[in-house]
Amino acid sequence: MRFASRAHPERTVSFRDALFTGLAPDGGLYHPVDPPDLGPIIARLGDAHSFAEVAEEISSALLATELGEAKARGLARAAFPFAPVLTKLDDRILLLELFHGPTCAFKDFGAQFLAAAMEGFLQSAGRIQILVATSGDTGSAVAQAFHGRKNIDVIILYPSGRVSELQEKQLTTMGGNVHALEVAGSFDDCQRLVKEAFQDGALRRSLRLTSANSINIGRLLPQCLYYIFAGTRRAAIGASAPLICVPSGNFGNLTAGVLAWRWGLPVAGFIAATNVNDVVPVYLESGRFTPRPSAQTLSNAMDVGNPSNFERLVEIFKGSWEGMAGRIEGRSVTDTRTLETMKRMYDEHGQMMDPHTAVGVAAALDHLESAAASGAPVAGPESPRVIVLSTAHPAKFSDIVQKATGKLPEMPERLARCLSLPKQSVPIGTRLSELSEYLMEMFG
Ligand SMILES: *Cc1c(COP(=O)(O)O)cnc(C)c1O
């Protein structure tokens, strides 16, 4: 597999180079060139194969040329000691639970694979420093994934007082090679500091700064694996290819699903479910892409006004709006509707869900309602199932779950444990000089 930016498709790089550079030299995102044909492999996989087996097969098909068969398989095995679970909500909707990893959110899949891949490549080549700005969830997935990895230090910048208590504990209780910097500013300050550090000549000469953000291809690729896993659960999805509904913010998750389809996974279509930050649904409806500042919502990991992976979707559909709008249906959901859906699913099915998943379920229900209104069969054995990606454990958003349902979700042991540990963070201000001083003293 080779990767290149949209502007320079001829300048291809290896998986390893795409992993460590993050962005192409022209500032564009890396895209896979020469899409592989996974159709025959997917056709062989089914209910008898575990997620680990599916992940190994696909990782081998994608990466064996570069890494060798044994390493490509070993990477998938090392990255995923946890697995997605496909459950039934009702006769038409299935939930693909992606929150069984260490931080209870789907970002664990991408972060764990990236960390395992980087560690594998670094066997003998000195230490690197991963620098990440976080508003909450990304930081904890990355911190957890890189914790204890050889030759890697992780430095997480988070805005003081602006993340939830649980998120802060997830970031600051790990110790070892994970260092949390509590910035006296906003998330934008954290992002700016990281950007400035990457551009600072002196820091670049003394350290090996590396990013691990969501645009890294090493986080995107492994997300294809759970789509393929879901698509091969043939007993649950029945005879027709499923529709897949993805609660979206930066659109990395949906992009990975569209890639899986492009590479041979049978999918009837996608639903892009957003909260009121609906620039992609508006584009799908009108052909006009108009980024705007994000609005705050209950599903805050999807509060994105200018989704960076949109560029990758455009590339996959070769710039054709008709192509994209023909495959992806956009639906946006308000906070009121999100809360109503959480309550209704708990009352009707005893199912608790986090607000991000609820946005997806509300969008799926809207789709089914308009499909039924237009005369399409939606409930028979031959009608396609809708798979909604369940992106976080309800206990990560227990206050909102309680507000919607009147009940507190049960807290998984791994979340409860970090709440009882003492916070360890280093406070810094918003000037680059403070970050540089810290970095040079610790790692220079
Ligand atoms: C990050 C996140 C999303 C959005 O995923 P994108 O890939 O950015 O579209 C949805 N739900 C949860 C819980 C998240 O953490």
The ligand as a Gaussian input file, in Angstrom:
#p B3LYP/6-31G(d) Opt

LIG

0 1
 C      -14.569000      11.326000      18.105000
 C      -15.933000      10.833000      18.404000
 C      -16.964000      10.838000      17.422000
 C      -16.768000      11.424000      16.043000
 O      -15.911000      10.655000      15.231000
 P      -15.256000      11.307000      13.914000
 O      -14.352000      10.262000      13.383000
 O      -14.534000      12.537000      14.372000
 O      -16.369000      11.640000      12.992000
 C      -18.194000      10.285000      17.747000
 N      -18.435000       9.800000      18.982000
 C      -17.493000       9.793000      19.953000
 C      -17.831000       9.240000      21.281000
 C      -16.214000      10.304000      19.701000
 O      -15.297000      10.300000      20.677000

